[in-house]
Amino acid sequence: MSGAYSSHKKGLSGWIKAVALIAGLGSLLMLTACGGDDGPDDRLGLSKPALRVINAFPDGPTVDVATNGTNSASGLAYLGVKAYYDVSTGSTTVTASLTGTTAPISTATFNAATGHKYTYAFVAGTSATNDAVLIDDPYEKGLLSTQARVRILNAAFNAGSVDVYVLKATDNLASAVPVAGNVGFKTAYPASGNDSIDLDGGSVTVVVTNAGSKTPIFTSTATSLDDNADWLITVVPQQGISAVTPNSVKVLVVKTNDTDNPGFELTAAS
């Protein structure tokens, strides 16, 4: 009798623990189900669709951005970022207009899906016209992964297709393989709809070359790529008259977070 009671007690205890674990996970999902916080709901693909807005147009205009006709960001200047915010599933239209006006200067429409994160980047189009790129990130990151996630965007109309390297101190450019090769203008790598690249964190140097070349057109100083970081590395034209000079580029980094922290330019090596 005591053996049966003991077995029943252990079974009941295990069941209670399982229920508590499920309840705890449910509570955690509710607490983290917001925007782009890299919570369990994000990694399990259960989060609401989320959208962020970036102004990646050096010397470009300040813009207001609306999502399905509702204002999402006002007075967004170069390097400005509106952090991930939830959007409804289904057809979604993002529109940029010059600050204080309503006439659209660039528009993107996409079908927002559960678990996906979207980036609307306002960029300089060919000959520095107003343009935009939309990136769909399915965000299929492993629940226990600590690697950094990286995506490359070529927004430099004056550079053509580029190769981008993310080098550790022990890497040699001459023998290194680019993390993103032959990335065309207004193109992301991995392409929209695909997951970001997983990289180990640490001190890194970002190098940009013309596609197929080993001659740098931009080399950064060493910078820290943290574990679990999520970077959008964007190649953009230099500001001012240099913007029309072929291959005169710099690199903008936007990190994923829950606040409207601006992007930043990587320091060029001297």
C-alpha positions as CSV (number, residue, x, y, z in Angstrom):
1,M,0.0,0.0,0.0
2,S,2.8,2.4,1.0
3,G,4.6,1.6,-2.3
4,A,1.5,2.4,-4.4
5,Y,0.9,5.6,-2.4
6,S,4.6,6.6,-2.9
7,S,4.3,5.9,-6.6
8,H,1.1,7.9,-6.8
9,K,2.7,10.8,-4.8
10,K,5.7,10.9,-7.1
11,G,3.4,10.8,-10.2
12,L,1.3,13.6,-8.8
13,S,4.4,15.6,-7.9
14,G,5.7,15.2,-11.4
15,W,2.4,16.3,-12.9
16,I,2.3,19.4,-10.7
17,K,5.9,20.3,-11.7
18,A,5.0,19.9,-15.4
19,V,1.9,22.2,-15.0
20,A,4.0,24.7,-13.1
21,L,6.6,24.7,-15.8
22,I,4.0,25.2,-18.6
23,A,2.3,28.0,-16.6
24,G,5.7,29.6,-16.0
25,L,6.6,29.5,-19.6
26,G,3.2,30.9,-20.5
27,S,3.7,33.8,-18.1
28,L,7.2,34.4,-19.6
29,L,5.8,34.4,-23.1
30,M,3.2,37.0,-22.1
31,L,5.8,39.2,-20.4
32,T,8.1,39.1,-23.5
33,A,5.5,39.2,-26.2
34,C,6.4,42.7,-27.4
35,G,8.3,44.0,-30.4
36,G,11.8,42.7,-31.0
37,D,13.0,41.8,-27.5
38,D,14.4,38.3,-28.5
39,G,12.2,36.7,-25.9
40,P,11.1,33.0,-26.0
41,D,8.0,34.0,-28.0
42,D,10.2,35.5,-30.7
43,R,12.5,32.4,-30.9
44,L,9.5,30.0,-31.0
45,G,7.8,32.0,-33.8
46,L,4.8,32.9,-31.6
47,S,5.2,36.7,-31.4
48,K,3.1,39.2,-33.2
49,P,4.6,40.5,-36.5
50,A,6.9,43.4,-35.7
51,L,8.2,46.3,-37.9
52,R,11.0,48.8,-37.4
53,V,11.9,51.9,-39.5
54,I,15.4,53.1,-40.3
55,N,16.6,56.3,-42.0
56,A,19.7,55.1,-43.9
57,F,20.0,58.0,-46.3
58,P,23.1,60.2,-45.5
59,D,22.4,63.8,-46.2
60,G,18.8,62.8,-47.0
61,P,15.6,64.4,-45.9
62,T,13.9,64.0,-42.5
63,V,10.8,61.8,-42.9
64,D,7.6,60.9,-41.2
65,V,6.5,57.3,-41.5
66,A,3.0,55.9,-41.4
67,T,1.9,52.2,-41.1
68,N,-1.5,51.5,-42.7
69,G,-2.2,55.3,-42.5
70,T,-1.3,55.7,-38.8
71,N,1.7,57.7,-37.8
72,S,4.6,55.5,-36.6
73,A,7.6,57.8,-36.6
74,S,8.0,61.6,-36.9
75,G,11.0,63.6,-37.8
76,L,13.2,60.6,-38.5
77,A,16.6,61.9,-39.6
78,Y,19.6,60.0,-40.9
79,L,20.7,57.3,-38.3
80,G,17.2,57.5,-36.8
81,V,15.5,54.3,-35.8
82,K,12.0,53.5,-34.7
83,A,12.4,50.3,-32.8
84,Y,10.3,47.2,-33.5
85,Y,6.6,47.7,-32.9
86,D,3.8,45.2,-33.3
87,V,1.6,45.2,-36.4
88,S,-1.4,43.2,-37.3
89,T,-1.2,40.1,-39.5
90,G,-2.1,40.6,-43.1
91,S,-1.5,43.3,-45.7
92,T,0.6,46.2,-44.3
93,T,1.6,49.4,-46.1
94,V,4.5,51.6,-44.9
95,T,4.7,55.1,-46.3
96,A,7.4,57.7,-45.9
97,S,6.8,61.4,-46.5
98,L,8.8,64.5,-46.0
99,T,8.4,65.7,-42.4
100,G,5.3,67.9,-42.0
101,T,3.8,66.7,-45.3
102,T,1.6,63.9,-46.4
103,A,2.6,63.2,-50.0
104,P,4.4,59.8,-50.1
105,I,8.0,59.7,-51.3
106,S,8.4,56.0,-50.9
107,T,6.1,53.1,-50.1
108,A,6.3,49.4,-49.3
109,T,3.6,46.8,-48.9
110,F,4.0,43.4,-47.4
111,N,1.9,40.6,-45.9
112,A,2.8,40.5,-42.2
113,A,3.0,37.0,-40.7
114,T,3.2,35.8,-37.1
115,G,6.7,35.4,-35.8
116,H,8.3,37.6,-38.6
117,K,10.1,40.8,-38.1
118,Y,10.3,43.5,-40.8
119,T,12.6,46.3,-41.5
120,Y,11.7,49.3,-43.6
121,A,14.9,51.2,-44.6
122,F,14.6,54.6,-46.2
123,V,17.6,54.8,-48.5
124,A,19.2,56.9,-51.3
125,G,18.1,55.5,-54.6
126,T,19.9,55.8,-57.9
127,S,21.3,59.3,-58.2
128,A,20.3,60.0,-54.6
129,T,16.5,59.9,-55.1
130,N,14.2,58.9,-52.3
131,D,13.8,55.1,-52.1
132,A,13.3,52.3,-49.6
133,V,14.1,48.6,-49.0
134,L,11.9,46.2,-47.1
135,I,13.4,43.2,-45.4
136,D,11.4,40.2,-44.1
137,D,13.2,38.3,-41.3
138,P,11.5,35.0,-40.3
139,Y,13.6,35.1,-37.1
140,E,14.1,31.3,-36.7
141,K,16.7,31.6,-34.0
142,G,17.4,28.5,-31.9
143,L,15.9,28.8,-28.4
144,L,19.2,28.2,-26.7
145,S,21.5,29.9,-29.2
146,T,23.9,32.6,-28.0
147,Q,25.3,33.4,-31.4
148,A,25.0,36.9,-32.9
149,R,22.7,37.4,-35.9
150,V,23.9,39.5,-38.8
151,R,22.4,40.7,-42.1
152,I,24.0,42.9,-44.8
153,L,22.2,45.6,-46.8
154,N,23.8,47.3,-49.7
155,A,22.3,50.8,-49.9
156,A,25.3,52.4,-51.7
157,F,24.2,53.4,-55.2
158,N,27.7,54.5,-56.0
159,A,29.4,51.2,-55.3
160,G,27.7,48.5,-57.4
161,S,27.7,45.0,-56.0
162,V,29.9,44.4,-52.9
163,D,31.5,41.7,-50.8
164,V,31.3,42.2,-47.0
165,Y,33.7,40.5,-44.6
166,V,33.4,40.3,-40.8
167,L,36.9,39.3,-39.7
168,K,38.3,38.2,-36.4
169,A,41.8,39.3,-35.4
170,T,43.3,36.0,-36.6
171,D,41.6,36.2,-40.1
172,N,43.4,37.3,-43.2
173,L,41.5,39.2,-45.9
174,A,43.5,37.5,-48.6
175,S,42.2,34.1,-47.7
176,A,38.9,35.0,-46.0
177,V,35.5,34.2,-47.5
178,P,33.0,37.1,-47.4
179,V,30.0,36.6,-45.1
180,A,28.0,38.3,-47.9
181,G,29.2,38.0,-51.5
182,N,28.1,39.9,-54.6
183,V,25.4,41.9,-52.8
184,G,23.7,44.1,-55.3
185,F,22.4,47.7,-54.7
186,K,19.1,47.7,-52.6
187,T,19.7,44.0,-51.9
188,A,20.0,42.3,-48.5
189,Y,22.0,39.2,-47.7
190,P,20.7,36.8,-46.7
191,A,17.8,37.9,-49.0
192,S,14.5,39.1,-47.6
193,G,12.5,36.1,-46.4
194,N,15.6,34.2,-45.2
195,D,17.1,34.0,-41.8
196,S,20.1,36.1,-40.8
197,I,23.7,34.7,-40.6
198,D,24.7,33.3,-37.2
199,L,28.2,34.4,-36.1
200,D,30.3,33.9,-33.0
201,G,30.6,37.1,-31.0
202,G,33.9,38.8,-30.3
203,S,36.1,41.6,-31.6
204,V,35.6,42.0,-35.4
205,T,36.6,44.2,-38.3
206,V,34.1,44.9,-41.1
207,V,35.6,45.2,-44.6
208,V,33.8,46.1,-47.8
209,T,35.2,45.4,-51.3
210,N,33.8,45.5,-54.8
211,A,32.4,42.1,-55.6
212,G,35.2,39.7,-56.5
213,S,37.9,42.0,-55.3
214,K,40.2,41.9,-52.3
215,T,40.9,45.6,-52.4
216,P,39.0,47.3,-49.5
217,I,36.8,50.3,-50.2
218,F,36.0,50.5,-46.5
219,T,37.7,49.0,-43.5
220,S,36.5,49.6,-39.9
221,T,38.5,49.7,-36.7
222,A,37.9,46.7,-34.4
223,T,34.5,46.7,-32.9
224,S,32.7,44.3,-30.5
225,L,30.0,42.0,-31.8
226,D,28.3,40.8,-28.7
227,D,26.8,37.3,-28.1
228,N,23.1,37.4,-28.9
229,A,23.5,40.7,-30.8
230,D,21.3,41.3,-33.9
231,W,23.0,43.6,-36.4
232,L,21.9,45.1,-39.7
233,I,25.1,46.2,-41.4
234,T,24.3,48.7,-44.1
235,V,26.7,50.0,-46.7
236,V,25.8,53.6,-47.6
237,P,27.3,56.4,-49.6
238,Q,29.6,59.0,-48.0
239,Q,27.9,62.3,-47.2
240,G,28.3,65.5,-49.3
241,I,30.0,65.6,-52.7
242,S,31.7,62.3,-51.9
243,A,28.4,60.6,-52.3
244,V,28.7,60.7,-56.1
245,T,32.3,59.5,-56.1
246,P,32.4,55.8,-57.1
247,N,33.1,53.4,-54.2
248,S,33.1,56.2,-51.6
249,V,31.2,54.4,-48.9
250,K,30.8,54.0,-45.1
251,V,29.0,51.5,-42.9
252,L,26.0,52.0,-40.7
253,V,25.1,49.5,-38.0
254,V,21.6,49.2,-36.5
255,K,21.2,46.9,-33.4
256,T,18.0,45.3,-32.5
257,N,16.5,46.5,-29.1
258,D,13.3,47.7,-27.6
259,T,14.2,51.4,-27.6
260,D,14.6,53.9,-30.4
261,N,18.3,54.0,-30.1
262,P,19.9,55.5,-33.2
263,G,22.1,53.5,-35.6
264,F,25.8,54.3,-35.6
265,E,28.6,54.5,-38.2
266,L,31.5,52.2,-37.8
267,T,34.8,54.2,-37.5
268,A,36.9,53.8,-40.6
269,A,40.5,52.6,-40.0
270,S,43.1,55.3,-40.8
